[in-house]
Every structure is written in C-alpha cells, then in structure tokens.
C-alpha cells in the first residue's frame, strides 16, 4: 500500500459509501493507520489517498508513539459548520506544498466507527481542519483546489519540472 500523489486521477475521484463493514474494511483501517504513522507529518489519511475509493478516513492529532489515539470514521458527513479559520495546511499527496487554507472553525461530523457504531464528533481548531481536509479528499478535492488559479499553476509548473528531473 502506498500514498498516491498528485496528479494521480484517484485523488480527484469521488469515493463511494461503504455499505458493509467487514474484515476487509477493518484491515484497510489498520493499514491506513500504519501508513499514516509511517509518515513524518501525517495526522490524517483518506482511503482514496491509498488508492481505495471508499468513504473512510483515519486520523490522530498526536501521532507520536507515546500518545497515539487513532480514530477511523466511515461514511463521514459534516452536518454543522460554523465560524472561519485560516491555517497553513500540507498534504501527504502533494509533494513539497503547503498553503494557508480557509476552513470552518467548528464542525460536527457524523459517521460510523470500524464496528459500525454511530459516531458524532464535534471539533474545533486543528481537529476541525483535519476532518474537513480528509473529507475533502473523499469528495475529490485537494488543498490546491482552495488556492488561487495562479498559485495552483505555479505549483503544477514546479511539480512538472521536478518530475522531469527524476
């Protein structure tokens, strides 16, 4: 399992709802958590980032070994959005890129856990940003879709140049 990077089309594809939480889904959750922890900066990961078009995210705001508390959310849906926050965001699927992104400051997200139990998450600050970022992935939206056309074009040009070098 690998993390797909831009411009792979899987990142722009809408993920499908999960109807049946089975052993394959629970194994996907476990593998996604391992991948997330294997990165130096990852606090969240969406299934389409690992090539699985399923509405599933994992996250942990404290991914260091001694404080880990991973969570998985299946079929997440933002039901309440409030306020506004601008925060510098990066993405495991966007190489060498970060930008200030405007998000809702507080959100309420509903979904189910890896065992099919309903979950309601009320989040603010970094947790709210993380949830919105990962749910955006499930909808085929990347942080570069939130920036100006000029900045996006400059990133694409730089990425193309770097890909030619390799």
ZIQUI-V267067 format. One record per backbone hydrogen bond with DSSP energy under -1.0 kcal/mol. NH is the residue of the N-H (numbers start at 1). CO is the residue of the C=O. If there is no record, write none. Layout:
NH & CO
NH & CO
//
This chain:
4 & 49
6 & 93
8 & 5
11 & 8
12 & 9
13 & 10
15 & 138
16 & 53
22 & 20
26 & 22
27 & 23
28 & 24
29 & 25
30 & 26
31 & 27
32 & 28
33 & 29
34 & 30
35 & 31
36 & 32
37 & 33
38 & 34
39 & 36
45 & 58
47 & 56
49 & 46
50 & 47
51 & 48
52 & 47
54 & 52
55 & 16
56 & 54
57 & 73
58 & 45
59 & 71
60 & 43
67 & 64
71 & 59
73 & 57
74 & 112
75 & 55
77 & 110
79 & 108
80 & 108
82 & 106
85 & 103
87 & 101
89 & 99
94 & 91
99 & 89
101 & 87
103 & 85
106 & 82
107 & 123
108 & 80
109 & 121
110 & 77
111 & 119
112 & 74
113 & 117
116 & 113
119 & 111
121 & 109
123 & 107
125 & 105
127 & 124
129 & 125
130 & 126
131 & 127
132 & 128
133 & 129
134 & 130
135 & 131
136 & 132
137 & 133
138 & 134
139 & 135
140 & 137
141 & 136
145 & 142
146 & 143
152 & 148
153 & 149
154 & 150
155 & 151
156 & 152
157 & 153
158 & 154
159 & 155
160 & 156
161 & 157
162 & 158
163 & 159
164 & 160
165 & 161
166 & 162
//
